Amino acid sequence: MLWLLVSFAIVSGGAFIFYGFETLFAEPPRGEYERFGMPQLRQLVGTMQMLGGVGVLMGLAFAPIGVAAAAGLTVLMILGLLTRLRVHDGPRLMIPAGTYAVINATLIVLFLMR
């Protein structure tokens, strides 16, 4: 099970550090948050993504941090799915958030089993 924990933590942590940085500094996410009707949340979400990614990676050394970070990212992805439902996005656009919600929910369990 350790290989699964490490693999999921690296995938999730790396992805959320990248997505958080992109959300904060790249142009395309600005348009998405405008389309969602919540441009004021872009910086908060980007910061939470980066902190969550770092927290998941830190969880490999100290599991309680990993649990908290993975739980936060799971909630963030569920809220992302709900936002996409609200703006009537198609299923294809919901796959990343759904996948990362499942990965981070799995990480919660794996960190707790450690």
TORSETOR-300773 format. One record per atom (N, C-alpha, C): atom name; residue number from 1; z, x, y negated; residue in one letter. Coordinates in Angstrom, 2 decimals, padded with zeros to 5 digits, always signed. Example, Ala and Ser with C-alpha at 12.3 -4.5 7.8 and 13.67 -1.06 7.14 Angstrom:
% TORSETOR-300773
@atome N&num 1&c3 +007.80&c1 +013.19&c2 +005.69&residu A;
@atome CA&num 1&c3 +007.80&c1 +012.30&c2 +004.50&residu A;
@atome C&num 1&c3 +007.80&c1 +013.20&c2 +003.30&residu A;
@atome N&num 2&c3 +007.08&c1 +012.85&c2 +002.25&residu S;
@atome CA&num 2&c3 +007.14&c1 +013.67&c2 +001.06&residu S;
@atome C&num 2&c3 +007.87&c1 +012.90&c2 -000.03&residu S;
This chain:
% TORSETOR-300773
@atome N&num 1&c3 +000.00&c1 +000.81&c2 +001.21&residu M;
@atome CA&num 1&c3 +000.00&c1 +000.00&c2 +000.00&residu M;
@atome C&num 1&c3 +000.00&c1 +000.85&c2 -001.27&residu M;
@atome N&num 2&c3 +000.48&c1 +002.08&c2 -001.15&residu L;
@atome CA&num 2&c3 +000.53&c1 +002.94&c2 -002.33&residu L;
@atome C&num 2&c3 -000.87&c1 +003.19&c2 -002.88&residu L;
@atome N&num 3&c3 -001.85&c1 +003.36&c2 -002.01&residu W;
@atome CA&num 3&c3 -003.23&c1 +003.59&c2 -002.47&residu W;
@atome C&num 3&c3 -003.75&c1 +002.41&c2 -003.27&residu W;
@atome N&num 4&c3 -003.37&c1 +001.19&c2 -002.85&residu L;
@atome CA&num 4&c3 -003.81&c1 -000.01&c2 -003.57&residu L;
@atome C&num 4&c3 -003.15&c1 -000.09&c2 -004.95&residu L;
@atome N&num 5&c3 -001.85&c1 +000.21&c2 -004.99&residu L;
@atome CA&num 5&c3 -001.13&c1 +000.24&c2 -006.26&residu L;
@atome C&num 5&c3 -001.75&c1 +001.24&c2 -007.22&residu L;
@atome N&num 6&c3 -001.97&c1 +002.45&c2 -006.76&residu V;
@atome CA&num 6&c3 -002.53&c1 +003.50&c2 -007.61&residu V;
@atome C&num 6&c3 -003.95&c1 +003.13&c2 -008.05&residu V;
@atome N&num 7&c3 -004.75&c1 +002.63&c2 -007.13&residu S;
@atome CA&num 7&c3 -006.13&c1 +002.25&c2 -007.47&residu S;
@atome C&num 7&c3 -006.17&c1 +001.14&c2 -008.51&residu S;
@atome N&num 8&c3 -005.41&c1 +000.06&c2 -008.26&residu F;
@atome CA&num 8&c3 -005.40&c1 -001.05&c2 -009.21&residu F;
@atome C&num 8&c3 -004.83&c1 -000.63&c2 -010.56&residu F;
@atome N&num 9&c3 -003.79&c1 +000.23&c2 -010.55&residu A;
@atome CA&num 9&c3 -003.19&c1 +000.67&c2 -011.81&residu A;
@atome C&num 9&c3 -004.18&c1 +001.51&c2 -012.61&residu A;
@atome N&num 10&c3 -004.92&c1 +002.37&c2 -011.95&residu I;
@atome CA&num 10&c3 -005.90&c1 +003.20&c2 -012.66&residu I;
@atome C&num 10&c3 -007.03&c1 +002.33&c2 -013.22&residu I;
@atome N&num 11&c3 -007.52&c1 +001.40&c2 -012.41&residu V;
@atome CA&num 11&c3 -008.59&c1 +000.51&c2 -012.88&residu V;
@atome C&num 11&c3 -008.11&c1 -000.34&c2 -014.05&residu V;
@atome N&num 12&c3 -006.98&c1 -000.99&c2 -013.88&residu S;
@atome CA&num 12&c3 -006.47&c1 -001.86&c2 -014.94&residu S;
@atome C&num 12&c3 -006.08&c1 -001.07&c2 -016.18&residu S;
@atome N&num 13&c3 -005.30&c1 -000.02&c2 -015.99&residu G;
@atome CA&num 13&c3 -004.85&c1 +000.78&c2 -017.12&residu G;
@atome C&num 13&c3 -006.01&c1 +001.36&c2 -017.91&residu G;
@atome N&num 14&c3 -006.94&c1 +001.95&c2 -017.20&residu G;
@atome CA&num 14&c3 -008.11&c1 +002.53&c2 -017.87&residu G;
@atome C&num 14&c3 -008.95&c1 +001.50&c2 -018.59&residu G;
@atome N&num 15&c3 -009.18&c1 +000.37&c2 -017.92&residu A;
@atome CA&num 15&c3 -010.00&c1 -000.68&c2 -018.53&residu A;
@atome C&num 15&c3 -009.34&c1 -001.24&c2 -019.78&residu A;
@atome N&num 16&c3 -008.04&c1 -001.49&c2 -019.73&residu F;
@atome CA&num 16&c3 -007.40&c1 -002.09&c2 -020.89&residu F;
@atome C&num 16&c3 -007.23&c1 -001.12&c2 -022.05&residu F;
@atome N&num 17&c3 -007.07&c1 +000.16&c2 -021.77&residu I;
@atome CA&num 17&c3 -007.07&c1 +001.13&c2 -022.87&residu I;
@atome C&num 17&c3 -008.44&c1 +001.13&c2 -023.53&residu I;
@atome N&num 18&c3 -009.49&c1 +001.13&c2 -022.73&residu F;
@atome CA&num 18&c3 -010.85&c1 +001.10&c2 -023.26&residu F;
@atome C&num 18&c3 -011.11&c1 -000.20&c2 -024.03&residu F;
@atome N&num 19&c3 -010.82&c1 -001.36&c2 -023.40&residu Y;
@atome CA&num 19&c3 -011.08&c1 -002.64&c2 -024.06&residu Y;
@atome C&num 19&c3 -010.25&c1 -002.81&c2 -025.32&residu Y;
@atome N&num 20&c3 -009.02&c1 -002.33&c2 -025.28&residu G;
@atome CA&num 20&c3 -008.18&c1 -002.43&c2 -026.47&residu G;
@atome C&num 20&c3 -008.74&c1 -001.62&c2 -027.62&residu G;
@atome N&num 21&c3 -009.18&c1 -000.41&c2 -027.32&residu F;
@atome CA&num 21&c3 -009.79&c1 +000.44&c2 -028.35&residu F;
@atome C&num 21&c3 -011.04&c1 -000.23&c2 -028.89&residu F;
@atome N&num 22&c3 -011.87&c1 -000.77&c2 -027.99&residu E;
@atome CA&num 22&c3 -013.09&c1 -001.45&c2 -028.40&residu E;
@atome C&num 22&c3 -012.78&c1 -002.68&c2 -029.26&residu E;
@atome N&num 23&c3 -011.79&c1 -003.45&c2 -028.85&residu T;
@atome CA&num 23&c3 -011.40&c1 -004.65&c2 -029.60&residu T;
@atome C&num 23&c3 -010.96&c1 -004.28&c2 -031.02&residu T;
@atome N&num 24&c3 -010.26&c1 -003.17&c2 -031.14&residu L;
@atome CA&num 24&c3 -009.76&c1 -002.76&c2 -032.45&residu L;
@atome C&num 24&c3 -010.85&c1 -002.15&c2 -033.34&residu L;
@atome N&num 25&c3 -011.78&c1 -001.42&c2 -032.76&residu F;
@atome CA&num 25&c3 -012.65&c1 -000.60&c2 -033.59&residu F;
@atome C&num 25&c3 -014.15&c1 -000.87&c2 -033.48&residu F;
@atome N&num 26&c3 -014.61&c1 -001.60&c2 -032.49&residu A;
@atome CA&num 26&c3 -016.05&c1 -001.84&c2 -032.33&residu A;
@atome C&num 26&c3 -016.45&c1 -003.13&c2 -033.03&residu A;
@atome N&num 27&c3 -017.70&c1 -003.23&c2 -033.34&residu E;
@atome CA&num 27&c3 -018.21&c1 -004.39&c2 -034.07&residu E;
@atome C&num 27&c3 -018.37&c1 -005.65&c2 -033.21&residu E;
@atome N&num 28&c3 -018.92&c1 -005.57&c2 -031.98&residu P;
@atome CA&num 28&c3 -019.15&c1 -006.81&c2 -031.22&residu P;
@atome C&num 28&c3 -017.91&c1 -007.70&c2 -031.01&residu P;
@atome N&num 29&c3 -016.74&c1 -007.13&c2 -030.71&residu P;
@atome CA&num 29&c3 -015.58&c1 -008.01&c2 -030.54&residu P;
@atome C&num 29&c3 -015.20&c1 -008.79&c2 -031.81&residu P;
@atome N&num 30&c3 -015.52&c1 -008.25&c2 -032.97&residu R;
@atome CA&num 30&c3 -015.22&c1 -008.98&c2 -034.22&residu R;
@atome C&num 30&c3 -015.94&c1 -010.32&c2 -034.22&residu R;
@atome N&num 31&c3 -017.20&c1 -010.30&c2 -033.82&residu G;
@atome CA&num 31&c3 -017.98&c1 -011.54&c2 -033.75&residu G;
@atome C&num 31&c3 -017.45&c1 -012.51&c2 -032.72&residu G;
@atome N&num 32&c3 -016.98&c1 -011.98&c2 -031.60&residu E;
@atome CA&num 32&c3 -016.41&c1 -012.84&c2 -030.56&residu E;
@atome C&num 32&c3 -015.15&c1 -013.55&c2 -031.07&residu E;
@atome N&num 33&c3 -014.29&c1 -012.82&c2 -031.74&residu Y;
@atome CA&num 33&c3 -013.07&c1 -013.45&c2 -032.24&residu Y;
@atome C&num 33&c3 -013.38&c1 -014.47&c2 -033.34&residu Y;
@atome N&num 34&c3 -014.42&c1 -014.23&c2 -034.10&residu E;
@atome CA&num 34&c3 -014.89&c1 -015.23&c2 -035.07&residu E;
@atome C&num 34&c3 -015.36&c1 -016.47&c2 -034.33&residu E;
@atome N&num 35&c3 -016.15&c1 -016.26&c2 -033.28&residu R;
@atome CA&num 35&c3 -016.67&c1 -017.38&c2 -032.49&residu R;
@atome C&num 35&c3 -015.54&c1 -018.17&c2 -031.83&residu R;
@atome N&num 36&c3 -014.49&c1 -017.47&c2 -031.43&residu F;
@atome CA&num 36&c3 -013.34&c1 -018.13&c2 -030.82&residu F;
@atome C&num 36&c3 -012.51&c1 -018.89&c2 -031.85&residu F;
@atome N&num 37&c3 -012.76&c1 -018.61&c2 -033.14&residu G;
@atome CA&num 37&c3 -011.98&c1 -019.25&c2 -034.20&residu G;
@atome C&num 37&c3 -010.62&c1 -018.63&c2 -034.40&residu G;
@atome N&num 38&c3 -010.47&c1 -017.37&c2 -034.03&residu M;
@atome CA&num 38&c3 -009.19&c1 -016.70&c2 -034.18&residu M;
@atome C&num 38&c3 -009.33&c1 -015.23&c2 -034.55&residu M;
@atome N&num 39&c3 -010.04&c1 -014.95&c2 -035.64&residu P;
@atome CA&num 39&c3 -010.23&c1 -013.55&c2 -036.03&residu P;
@atome C&num 39&c3 -008.92&c1 -012.84&c2 -036.35&residu P;
@atome N&num 40&c3 -007.92&c1 -013.58&c2 -036.75&residu Q;
@atome CA&num 40&c3 -006.64&c1 -012.99&c2 -037.13&residu Q;
@atome C&num 40&c3 -005.90&c1 -012.41&c2 -035.91&residu Q;
@atome N&num 41&c3 -006.30&c1 -012.77&c2 -034.71&residu L;
@atome CA&num 41&c3 -005.63&c1 -012.28&c2 -033.51&residu L;
@atome C&num 41&c3 -006.26&c1 -011.03&c2 -032.91&residu L;
@atome N&num 42&c3 -007.40&c1 -010.62&c2 -033.41&residu R;
@atome CA&num 42&c3 -008.13&c1 -009.49&c2 -032.82&residu R;
@atome C&num 42&c3 -007.28&c1 -008.23&c2 -032.77&residu R;
@atome N&num 43&c3 -006.64&c1 -007.88&c2 -033.86&residu Q;
@atome CA&num 43&c3 -005.85&c1 -006.64&c2 -033.89&residu Q;
@atome C&num 43&c3 -004.63&c1 -006.74&c2 -032.97&residu Q;
@atome N&num 44&c3 -003.99&c1 -007.89&c2 -032.93&residu L;
@atome CA&num 44&c3 -002.85&c1 -008.07&c2 -032.03&residu L;
@atome C&num 44&c3 -003.30&c1 -007.94&c2 -030.57&residu L;
@atome N&num 45&c3 -004.38&c1 -008.61&c2 -030.22&residu V;
@atome CA&num 45&c3 -004.86&c1 -008.57&c2 -028.84&residu V;
@atome C&num 45&c3 -005.28&c1 -007.14&c2 -028.47&residu V;
@atome N&num 46&c3 -006.01&c1 -006.46&c2 -029.33&residu G;
@atome CA&num 46&c3 -006.42&c1 -005.09&c2 -029.05&residu G;
@atome C&num 46&c3 -005.23&c1 -004.16&c2 -028.85&residu G;
@atome N&num 47&c3 -004.22&c1 -004.32&c2 -029.68&residu T;
@atome CA&num 47&c3 -003.01&c1 -003.51&c2 -029.54&residu T;
@atome C&num 47&c3 -002.30&c1 -003.81&c2 -028.24&residu T;
@atome N&num 48&c3 -002.19&c1 -005.09&c2 -027.89&residu M;
@atome CA&num 48&c3 -001.53&c1 -005.48&c2 -026.65&residu M;
@atome C&num 48&c3 -002.31&c1 -004.98&c2 -025.43&residu M;
@atome N&num 49&c3 -003.63&c1 -004.99&c2 -025.52&residu Q;
@atome CA&num 49&c3 -004.44&c1 -004.46&c2 -024.42&residu Q;
@atome C&num 49&c3 -004.16&c1 -002.97&c2 -024.22&residu Q;
@atome N&num 50&c3 -004.15&c1 -002.22&c2 -025.31&residu M;
@atome CA&num 50&c3 -003.91&c1 -000.77&c2 -025.20&residu M;
@atome C&num 50&c3 -002.50&c1 -000.49&c2 -024.68&residu M;
@atome N&num 51&c3 -001.51&c1 -001.17&c2 -025.23&residu L;
@atome CA&num 51&c3 -000.13&c1 -000.96&c2 -024.78&residu L;
@atome C&num 51&c3 +000.04&c1 -001.38&c2 -023.31&residu L;
@atome N&num 52&c3 -000.59&c1 -002.48&c2 -022.94&residu G;
@atome CA&num 52&c3 -000.52&c1 -002.92&c2 -021.55&residu G;
@atome C&num 52&c3 -001.16&c1 -001.92&c2 -020.61&residu G;
@atome N&num 53&c3 -002.30&c1 -001.38&c2 -021.01&residu G;
@atome CA&num 53&c3 -002.96&c1 -000.37&c2 -020.17&residu G;
@atome C&num 53&c3 -002.11&c1 +000.86&c2 -019.98&residu G;
@atome N&num 54&c3 -001.52&c1 +001.33&c2 -021.07&residu V;
@atome CA&num 54&c3 -000.62&c1 +002.49&c2 -020.98&residu V;
@atome C&num 54&c3 +000.59&c1 +002.15&c2 -020.13&residu V;
@atome N&num 55&c3 +001.14&c1 +000.95&c2 -020.32&residu G;
@atome CA&num 55&c3 +002.32&c1 +000.53&c2 -019.55&residu G;
@atome C&num 55&c3 +002.05&c1 +000.45&c2 -018.06&residu G;
@atome N&num 56&c3 +000.88&c1 -000.05&c2 -017.68&residu V;
@atome CA&num 56&c3 +000.54&c1 -000.12&c2 -016.26&residu V;
@atome C&num 56&c3 +000.47&c1 +001.29&c2 -015.67&residu V;
@atome N&num 57&c3 -000.12&c1 +002.22&c2 -016.39&residu L;
@atome CA&num 57&c3 -000.18&c1 +003.60&c2 -015.90&residu L;
@atome C&num 57&c3 +001.21&c1 +004.23&c2 -015.84&residu L;
@atome N&num 58&c3 +002.04&c1 +003.94&c2 -016.83&residu M;
@atome CA&num 58&c3 +003.41&c1 +004.45&c2 -016.81&residu M;
@atome C&num 58&c3 +004.20&c1 +003.86&c2 -015.65&residu M;
@atome N&num 59&c3 +003.82&c1 +002.66&c2 -015.24&residu G;
@atome CA&num 59&c3 +004.48&c1 +002.01&c2 -014.11&residu G;
@atome C&num 59&c3 +004.38&c1 +002.80&c2 -012.82&residu G;
@atome N&num 60&c3 +003.40&c1 +003.66&c2 -012.72&residu L;
@atome CA&num 60&c3 +003.30&c1 +004.51&c2 -011.53&residu L;
@atome C&num 60&c3 +004.49&c1 +005.46&c2 -011.42&residu L;
@atome N&num 61&c3 +005.10&c1 +005.79&c2 -012.55&residu A;
@atome CA&num 61&c3 +006.29&c1 +006.64&c2 -012.56&residu A;
@atome C&num 61&c3 +007.58&c1 +005.83&c2 -012.65&residu A;
@atome N&num 62&c3 +007.54&c1 +004.69&c2 -013.33&residu F;
@atome CA&num 62&c3 +008.73&c1 +003.85&c2 -013.52&residu F;
@atome C&num 62&c3 +008.31&c1 +002.40&c2 -013.37&residu F;
@atome N&num 63&c3 +008.51&c1 +001.86&c2 -012.17&residu A;
@atome CA&num 63&c3 +007.98&c1 +000.55&c2 -011.80&residu A;
@atome C&num 63&c3 +008.34&c1 -000.60&c2 -012.76&residu A;
@atome N&num 64&c3 +009.56&c1 -000.67&c2 -013.32&residu P;
@atome CA&num 64&c3 +009.85&c1 -001.80&c2 -014.21&residu P;
@atome C&num 64&c3 +008.91&c1 -001.89&c2 -015.42&residu P;
@atome N&num 65&c3 +008.47&c1 -000.77&c2 -015.94&residu I;
@atome CA&num 65&c3 +007.50&c1 -000.78&c2 -017.04&residu I;
@atome C&num 65&c3 +006.17&c1 -001.34&c2 -016.54&residu I;
@atome N&num 66&c3 +005.78&c1 -000.96&c2 -015.35&residu G;
@atome CA&num 66&c3 +004.55&c1 -001.47&c2 -014.76&residu G;
@atome C&num 66&c3 +004.59&c1 -002.97&c2 -014.55&residu G;
@atome N&num 67&c3 +005.73&c1 -003.48&c2 -014.10&residu V;
@atome CA&num 67&c3 +005.89&c1 -004.93&c2 -013.90&residu V;
@atome C&num 67&c3 +005.71&c1 -005.65&c2 -015.22&residu V;
@atome N&num 68&c3 +006.41&c1 -005.19&c2 -016.26&residu A;
@atome CA&num 68&c3 +006.34&c1 -005.84&c2 -017.57&residu A;
@atome C&num 68&c3 +004.92&c1 -005.79&c2 -018.14&residu A;
@atome N&num 69&c3 +004.28&c1 -004.62&c2 -018.04&residu A;
@atome CA&num 69&c3 +002.93&c1 -004.47&c2 -018.58&residu A;
@atome C&num 69&c3 +001.92&c1 -005.33&c2 -017.82&residu A;
@atome N&num 70&c3 +002.01&c1 -005.32&c2 -016.49&residu A;
@atome CA&num 70&c3 +001.08&c1 -006.12&c2 -015.68&residu A;
@atome C&num 70&c3 +001.31&c1 -007.61&c2 -015.93&residu A;
@atome N&num 71&c3 +002.55&c1 -008.02&c2 -016.11&residu A;
@atome CA&num 71&c3 +002.84&c1 -009.43&c2 -016.41&residu A;
@atome C&num 71&c3 +002.25&c1 -009.82&c2 -017.76&residu A;
@atome N&num 72&c3 +002.41&c1 -008.96&c2 -018.74&residu G;
@atome CA&num 72&c3 +001.85&c1 -009.23&c2 -020.06&residu G;
@atome C&num 72&c3 +000.33&c1 -009.32&c2 -020.03&residu G;
@atome N&num 73&c3 -000.30&c1 -008.42&c2 -019.29&residu L;
@atome CA&num 73&c3 -001.76&c1 -008.44&c2 -019.19&residu L;
@atome C&num 73&c3 -002.24&c1 -009.66&c2 -018.41&residu L;
@atome N&num 74&c3 -001.49&c1 -010.08&c2 -017.41&residu T;
@atome CA&num 74&c3 -001.85&c1 -011.29&c2 -016.66&residu T;
@atome C&num 74&c3 -001.83&c1 -012.49&c2 -017.60&residu T;
@atome N&num 75&c3 -000.78&c1 -012.62&c2 -018.39&residu V;
@atome CA&num 75&c3 -000.69&c1 -013.73&c2 -019.35&residu V;
@atome C&num 75&c3 -001.83&c1 -013.64&c2 -020.36&residu V;
@atome N&num 76&c3 -002.09&c1 -012.44&c2 -020.85&residu L;
@atome CA&num 76&c3 -003.17&c1 -012.25&c2 -021.82&residu L;
@atome C&num 76&c3 -004.51&c1 -012.70&c2 -021.25&residu L;
@atome N&num 77&c3 -004.77&c1 -012.38&c2 -020.00&residu M;
@atome CA&num 77&c3 -006.04&c1 -012.77&c2 -019.37&residu M;
@atome C&num 77&c3 -006.10&c1 -014.27&c2 -019.10&residu M;
@atome N&num 78&c3 -004.99&c1 -014.87&c2 -018.76&residu I;
@atome CA&num 78&c3 -004.97&c1 -016.33&c2 -018.59&residu I;
@atome C&num 78&c3 -005.25&c1 -017.01&c2 -019.92&residu I;
@atome N&num 79&c3 -004.65&c1 -016.50&c2 -020.99&residu L;
@atome CA&num 79&c3 -004.93&c1 -017.05&c2 -022.32&residu L;
@atome C&num 79&c3 -006.39&c1 -016.83&c2 -022.70&residu L;
@atome N&num 80&c3 -006.95&c1 -015.69&c2 -022.30&residu G;
@atome CA&num 80&c3 -008.37&c1 -015.43&c2 -022.55&residu G;
@atome C&num 80&c3 -009.25&c1 -016.42&c2 -021.81&residu G;
@atome N&num 81&c3 -008.89&c1 -016.74&c2 -020.58&residu L;
@atome CA&num 81&c3 -009.64&c1 -017.74&c2 -019.82&residu L;
@atome C&num 81&c3 -009.56&c1 -019.11&c2 -020.50&residu L;
@atome N&num 82&c3 -008.37&c1 -019.47&c2 -020.94&residu L;
@atome CA&num 82&c3 -008.21&c1 -020.76&c2 -021.62&residu L;
@atome C&num 82&c3 -009.02&c1 -020.81&c2 -022.91&residu L;
@atome N&num 83&c3 -009.07&c1 -019.70&c2 -023.62&residu T;
@atome CA&num 83&c3 -009.87&c1 -019.63&c2 -024.85&residu T;
@atome C&num 83&c3 -011.35&c1 -019.81&c2 -024.53&residu T;
@atome N&num 84&c3 -011.82&c1 -019.16&c2 -023.49&residu R;
@atome CA&num 84&c3 -013.23&c1 -019.30&c2 -023.12&residu R;
@atome C&num 84&c3 -013.54&c1 -020.72&c2 -022.66&residu R;
@atome N&num 85&c3 -012.60&c1 -021.37&c2 -021.99&residu L;
@atome CA&num 85&c3 -012.80&c1 -022.77&c2 -021.62&residu L;
@atome C&num 85&c3 -012.89&c1 -023.64&c2 -022.88&residu L;
@atome N&num 86&c3 -012.03&c1 -023.35&c2 -023.85&residu R;
@atome CA&num 86&c3 -011.99&c1 -024.14&c2 -025.08&residu R;
@atome C&num 86&c3 -013.31&c1 -024.06&c2 -025.85&residu R;
@atome N&num 87&c3 -013.97&c1 -022.90&c2 -025.82&residu V;
@atome CA&num 87&c3 -015.23&c1 -022.75&c2 -026.55&residu V;
@atome C&num 87&c3 -016.44&c1 -023.01&c2 -025.64&residu V;
@atome N&num 88&c3 -016.17&c1 -023.50&c2 -024.44&residu H;
@atome CA&num 88&c3 -017.21&c1 -023.90&c2 -023.49&residu H;
@atome C&num 88&c3 -018.12&c1 -022.75&c2 -023.04&residu H;
@atome N&num 89&c3 -017.51&c1 -021.58&c2 -022.83&residu D;
@atome CA&num 89&c3 -018.28&c1 -020.47&c2 -022.26&residu D;
@atome C&num 89&c3 -018.55&c1 -020.75&c2 -020.78&residu D;
@atome N&num 90&c3 -019.63&c1 -020.19&c2 -020.28&residu G;
@atome CA&num 90&c3 -019.99&c1 -020.36&c2 -018.89&residu G;
@atome C&num 90&c3 -019.13&c1 -019.51&c2 -017.97&residu G;
@atome N&num 91&c3 -019.18&c1 -019.82&c2 -016.68&residu P;
@atome CA&num 91&c3 -018.37&c1 -019.08&c2 -015.70&residu P;
@atome C&num 91&c3 -018.62&c1 -017.57&c2 -015.70&residu P;
@atome N&num 92&c3 -019.87&c1 -017.17&c2 -015.94&residu R;
@atome CA&num 92&c3 -020.20&c1 -015.74&c2 -015.94&residu R;
@atome C&num 92&c3 -019.36&c1 -014.97&c2 -016.96&residu R;
@atome N&num 93&c3 -019.10&c1 -015.60&c2 -018.10&residu L;
@atome CA&num 93&c3 -018.31&c1 -014.94&c2 -019.14&residu L;
@atome C&num 93&c3 -016.81&c1 -014.94&c2 -018.83&residu L;
@atome N&num 94&c3 -016.41&c1 -015.74&c2 -017.85&residu M;
@atome CA&num 94&c3 -015.00&c1 -015.82&c2 -017.49&residu M;
@atome C&num 94&c3 -014.61&c1 -014.88&c2 -016.34&residu M;
@atome N&num 95&c3 -015.62&c1 -014.33&c2 -015.68&residu I;
@atome CA&num 95&c3 -015.35&c1 -013.47&c2 -014.51&residu I;
@atome C&num 95&c3 -014.46&c1 -012.27&c2 -014.86&residu I;
@atome N&num 96&c3 -014.73&c1 -011.52&c2 -015.94&residu P;
@atome CA&num 96&c3 -013.86&c1 -010.36&c2 -016.21&residu P;
@atome C&num 96&c3 -012.40&c1 -010.74&c2 -016.42&residu P;
@atome N&num 97&c3 -012.13&c1 -011.75&c2 -017.23&residu A;
@atome CA&num 97&c3 -010.74&c1 -012.13&c2 -017.47&residu A;
@atome C&num 97&c3 -010.08&c1 -012.63&c2 -016.19&residu A;
@atome N&num 98&c3 -010.80&c1 -013.41&c2 -015.39&residu G;
@atome CA&num 98&c3 -010.26&c1 -013.90&c2 -014.13&residu G;
@atome C&num 98&c3 -009.96&c1 -012.77&c2 -013.17&residu G;
@atome N&num 99&c3 -010.87&c1 -011.82&c2 -013.10&residu T;
@atome CA&num 99&c3 -010.68&c1 -010.68&c2 -012.20&residu T;
@atome C&num 99&c3 -009.48&c1 -009.84&c2 -012.62&residu T;
@atome N&num 100&c3 -009.38&c1 -009.56&c2 -013.91&residu Y;
@atome CA&num 100&c3 -008.25&c1 -008.76&c2 -014.38&residu Y;
@atome C&num 100&c3 -006.92&c1 -009.52&c2 -014.30&residu Y;
@atome N&num 101&c3 -006.96&c1 -010.83&c2 -014.40&residu A;
@atome CA&num 101&c3 -005.74&c1 -011.63&c2 -014.19&residu A;
@atome C&num 101&c3 -005.25&c1 -011.46&c2 -012.75&residu A;
@atome N&num 102&c3 -006.17&c1 -011.53&c2 -011.81&residu V;
@atome CA&num 102&c3 -005.81&c1 -011.38&c2 -010.39&residu V;
@atome C&num 102&c3 -005.33&c1 -009.95&c2 -010.10&residu V;
@atome N&num 103&c3 -006.03&c1 -008.95&c2 -010.63&residu I;
@atome CA&num 103&c3 -005.63&c1 -007.56&c2 -010.41&residu I;
@atome C&num 103&c3 -004.23&c1 -007.32&c2 -010.94&residu I;
@atome N&num 104&c3 -003.95&c1 -007.80&c2 -012.15&residu N;
@atome CA&num 104&c3 -002.63&c1 -007.56&c2 -012.74&residu N;
@atome C&num 104&c3 -001.54&c1 -008.38&c2 -012.08&residu N;
@atome N&num 105&c3 -001.85&c1 -009.59&c2 -011.61&residu A;
@atome CA&num 105&c3 -000.87&c1 -010.37&c2 -010.86&residu A;
@atome C&num 105&c3 -000.54&c1 -009.65&c2 -009.55&residu A;
@atome N&num 106&c3 -001.55&c1 -009.05&c2 -008.93&residu T;
@atome CA&num 106&c3 -001.34&c1 -008.26&c2 -007.71&residu T;
@atome C&num 106&c3 -000.48&c1 -007.04&c2 -008.03&residu T;
@atome N&num 107&c3 -000.75&c1 -006.41&c2 -009.17&residu L;
@atome CA&num 107&c3 +000.05&c1 -005.25&c2 -009.57&residu L;
@atome C&num 107&c3 +001.52&c1 -005.60&c2 -009.74&residu L;
@atome N&num 108&c3 +001.81&c1 -006.78&c2 -010.26&residu I;
@atome CA&num 108&c3 +003.22&c1 -007.19&c2 -010.39&residu I;
@atome C&num 108&c3 +003.90&c1 -007.13&c2 -009.03&residu I;
@atome N&num 109&c3 +003.27&c1 -007.73&c2 -008.03&residu V;
@atome CA&num 109&c3 +003.82&c1 -007.74&c2 -006.68&residu V;
@atome C&num 109&c3 +003.95&c1 -006.32&c2 -006.13&residu V;
@atome N&num 110&c3 +002.91&c1 -005.52&c2 -006.30&residu L;
@atome CA&num 110&c3 +002.94&c1 -004.16&c2 -005.76&residu L;
@atome C&num 110&c3 +004.02&c1 -003.30&c2 -006.44&residu L;
@atome N&num 111&c3 +004.17&c1 -003.45&c2 -007.75&residu F;
@atome CA&num 111&c3 +005.24&c1 -002.71&c2 -008.43&residu F;
@atome C&num 111&c3 +006.62&c1 -003.17&c2 -007.96&residu F;
@atome N&num 112&c3 +006.78&c1 -004.47&c2 -007.74&residu L;
@atome CA&num 112&c3 +008.07&c1 -004.98&c2 -007.28&residu L;
@atome C&num 112&c3 +008.40&c1 -004.54&c2 -005.86&residu L;
@atome N&num 113&c3 +007.38&c1 -004.31&c2 -005.05&residu M;
@atome CA&num 113&c3 +007.58&c1 -003.87&c2 -003.66&residu M;
@atome C&num 113&c3 +007.94&c1 -002.38&c2 -003.58&residu M;
@atome N&num 114&c3 +007.73&c1 -001.67&c2 -004.66&residu R;
@atome CA&num 114&c3 +007.93&c1 -000.24&c2 -004.67&residu R;
@atome C&num 114&c3 +009.38&c1 +000.12&c2 -004.63&residu R;
